Amino acid sequence: MKKILLCIGLLLLLTGCNNKVDKNEYDDLKIQFDNLKSDYDSLESTNKELKSKYDELTEENKTLQSKLAENTMEKYDVSTSIVAEAWGNAAFGDSTECFQKNKYITEYEANIGEATDESLETFFKQLNENMGTLALITSTEEIKQVIIKAIDSNSNPIFELYLDSSENENAETQMLINVDYIDIVKRSLVNAY
């Protein structure tokens, strides 16, 4: 029994000695660790400084973009209502009425005279031909909502188109048709496109 205990003791003593790290190797590893920790701390400090500078530059960029937008609007001092009215007259003729409901909403009333297939077909063709310009106006001017109405000679509404580009990614379009004119509008749309 004593022999067994002596063997176990020797085994424990020998295995403990094998795991011992040389003092020089430990000192080298400690120096490497300290150097890496110092490098890490230095890089972390530099990262914090760069992040702080980035945040400052981001704020400065926002301020400069805002000033640029203001300067651009001052440089091109063309009234939004004049641009809107000019588009309506160019698209549908001089009989078109333009109402600026506020600086964001413009309404057009295009008087097409007698409501016939031909007059409505002409209206839809003119609308189609001028939609690109209207898209440009609503993307660069303050106007974000446009209402385009076709009315007959008695000022009765025939057709109404509502465009809302206030949400740049999700433009909304709605169309209203007077039930008295639904067949004419349907035929005219088919013929115009």
N, C-alpha and C positions, 0 to 999 in steps of 0.2 A: 504494500500500500504506500509505503514511504517512497518507493521507487516511482510509483505512478505520479505522486504529488511532485516529486523532484523533476520528473520529465515534463509535467505540465508547466511548472515554474520556468524551466529552461526554454521551453517552446515560447512562452509568453515573453520572456526576456529577449530571445533571439528575434522574434517577429517585430517587437517594438523597436529594435535597433535598425531593422531594415527600412522602416518608414522615416527614419531621421533624415532631415534635409541638411545638406552641407551648409555651414555658416556663410561661406563665400557666395554660394548659389542663392541663399536666402537674401543676402545683402544686395546682390545684383537684381533679383526680382523686386525687392522693396524699392530700389532706385527707379526701376522701370515703371512700377506702379505709381510712384510719386510724380515722375515725369508725365505719365499719361493723365493723371488726375489734374496736374497743372495745365496741361494742354487742353483738357476738357473744360476746365474752369475758364480758361482764356477764350476758348471758342464760344462757350455759353455767354460770356460777357459781350463778346463781339456780336453774337446773334441778337442779344437784347438791344444793343445799340442800333444795329441795322433795322430791327423791327420798329424801334422808336422813330428812327429817321423815315422809314417807309410810311408809318402812320402820319407823320407830319407832312410828308410830300403828298400823300393821298388827300389830306384835308386842303392843302394848298392847291392841288389840282382841281378839286371840286370848286373852290373859290374862283380860280382862274376861268374855269368853264362857265360858271355863272356870269362872270364879268364879260366874257366873250359873247355869250348869248345876249346880254343887255346891250353891248356895243353894236352887235349885228342888227338888233332891232332898231337902235337909234340911227345907224348908218342908212338903213333902208326904211326911211320914214314914209312908207306907203300905207295908207289906211287899209285895214283889213276889209272894211265894208266896200271900199272902192274896188278892190280886187274881186270880191264876191259878186258885186253888181256887174262888173265887166264880164265875168264868166257867164252869168245868167243871160246877159244880152247877146254874147257871142254864141252861146249854145242854142238858145231858143228864139232869139230875135228881140227887137226893141219893145215889144208888147209884154215882155216878161217883167213882173214886179219882183223886187228883192226886198225882203224884210229882215233886218238884223234884230233878232229877238234879244240877244245880248252878244257879248263879244265872242261867245263860243258857238252860238246857234244861228244859222242863216236859213231862211225859207224863201223858196222861189215859187212863183205862181206863173206858169206859162199858159197864156190864153191861146188855145188852139182853134178858136172859132167854133164852127159847127163840128160836133163829134162824129166824124166819119172814119171808115177804115183807113182812108188815105191820110187824113190829118193826124190820127194817132200813130200810124206807121211812121210818118215823118218825125213825129215827136220822139218815138223810141229810137229811131236811127240817129237823130241828133243827140239824144242822151247817150247812146252807145259810143258815138264818135268823140264825145267830150268827157267821158268818165276818167280817162287818164289824167287830164288836166285837173279835174276835180280832186282826184286822189293826191295829186301833187300839192294842190292848195291846202287840203286838210292835213297834209303831213308837215307843211312848212309854216302855215299861217296859224293864227289862234283858233280858227274855225274848226270845231271837232264834230259838230252835228249839223247835218244838212237835210232839209226837207224839200223835196221837189214835187210840186203839184201840177197836174195838167187839169185846167178848168175849161169849161165850154164858154160860149159867148154870153151865157146868162150867169157866169161865175159859179156854176155848179161844179163841184169836184168830180173828176172822172177817175183819176188815178193819183196815188200818192206814194212816194218812195222816201223812206226814212233811212239815212245812213248815219251811223255813230262810230267815229274812229277815236273816241276818247281813250279806249283801251287799245294801244298800238298793236298788240299781238292778236286781239280778238275783236275785229271790227264787226259790228252788228248791222244787219240790213232787214228792214221790214217793208212790206208792200201792202197797200190798201187799195181796193178797187170798189167803186160805187156799183152796187148790184144792178142798177139800171143800165150800166154800160159794160157789164162783164163779158158779154158775147163779142162786142166790138173790140174790147181790150185784148181778149184771147186771140181773135183773128189777126189783129194788128201786130201782136207780139210774135206770132208764128210767121207772118209775112216779113217782119222787120229783121228777123234773125234766121 
